[in-house]
Amino acid sequence: MKIALLGGSFNPLHIGHCMLAETVIQELHYDKVLFVPVNIPPHKQLSDKVSAQDRFEMIKAFCQSSAEKGKDYFIAEDCELKRGGISYTYDTLVYVTEKYKLDGKPAFIMGQETAAQFDKWHKASEIAKIADLILARRHPDNNGIDTKVFENVPLGNYTNNFAGDDFEKSFKYEHIMLENPVLPISSTEIRSRIANGKGWRYLVPEAVFQYIIDHNLYGTKR
């Protein structure tokens, strides 16, 4: 079985995440994509008070909804939440390889902004050895929405700098470049839109929309 991991805060999960995961399934022929919500990221401080459990439940709701529609290749994996503490990708890859009894390497999906700072990651070289790296194109635009107050705060020597179109040339690790559709949407923009009463419903899967409404997340107003 070929498994790819897509990690992140998923605060909230949105259609860009889902489209990226489906592209990996359809075009790179992976059997499953694991959505792995981070517990405590080592490189940024999450900007919103939504709990880690809520972030996981939104992913779980999406995966269950997809399975009910005959698309059972998405899995909500909460190993980083259960492990607690700071979440390191190397530990997660080792865990997933053992849990799913993989014969080959799992894949790890990274957006271009992540790839630009991958050298700063804990055990970056080791990650590149035990996983196949998939780099995805991504766009930083927030569609004119003021998102400053909703942005995650970088920690240590990490920055908010976004890699340019030539980022792949400077990425020194063996990798697969994914020709994914670029949807200019971010979780940061969605949080801003919700809090400011702007349209957002169709930027997230229906199951995620319903969870946000039912649990009054991000300052939603009925």
CORFEN-V860568 format. One record per pair of residues at least 4 apart in sequence whose ideal C-beta (glycine too) atoms are under 6 Angstrom apart, sorted by the first residue. I is the first residue (numbers start at 0). J is the second residue. Records with the same first field share a line. If there is no record, write none. Layout:
BEGIN
I: J  J
END
This chain:
BEGIN
0: 30
1: 29  30
2: 31  99  105
3: 23  29  32  106  108
4: 33  35  105  107
5: 20  32  34  108
6: 35
8: 37  45
9: 36  54  58
10: 47  54  186
11: 57  186  203  207
12: 16  57  58  61  207
13: 184  189  202  203
14: 18
15: 182  184
17: 204
18: 182
19: 135  179
20: 32
21: 25
22: 26  179
23: 27  29  32
24: 29  72
31: 72  74
32: 73
33: 74  76
34: 58  75
35: 76  79
36: 54  55
37: 79  86
38: 51  79  80  86
39: 85
41: 85
42: 154  157
43: 151  153  154
44: 152
45: 151
46: 149  150  151
47: 190
49: 53  216
51: 80
55: 77  80
57: 207  210
58: 75
59: 75
60: 206  210
61: 204  206  207
62: 73  75
64: 206
65: 70  73
66: 71
77: 81
78: 94
79: 86  91
87: 121
88: 126
89: 122  125  126
92: 105  129  130
94: 98
95: 99  105
96: 101  105
101: 105
104: 130  131
105: 130
106: 131  133
107: 130  132
108: 133
109: 113  114  134
110: 135  137
111: 137  162  166
112: 161  162
114: 134  170
115: 162  166
116: 157
117: 123
118: 123
122: 126
126: 130
127: 172
132: 172  174
133: 175  177
134: 174  176
135: 177  179
136: 179  181
138: 181  183
139: 161
140: 183
141: 146  188
144: 188  191
146: 150  187  188  191
149: 187  190  191
150: 187
153: 157  158  159
162: 166
167: 176
184: 202
189: 199  202
190: 217
191: 195
192: 197  199
193: 199  217  218  219
194: 218
200: 208
203: 207  208
209: 213
211: 216  219
212: 219
215: 219
END
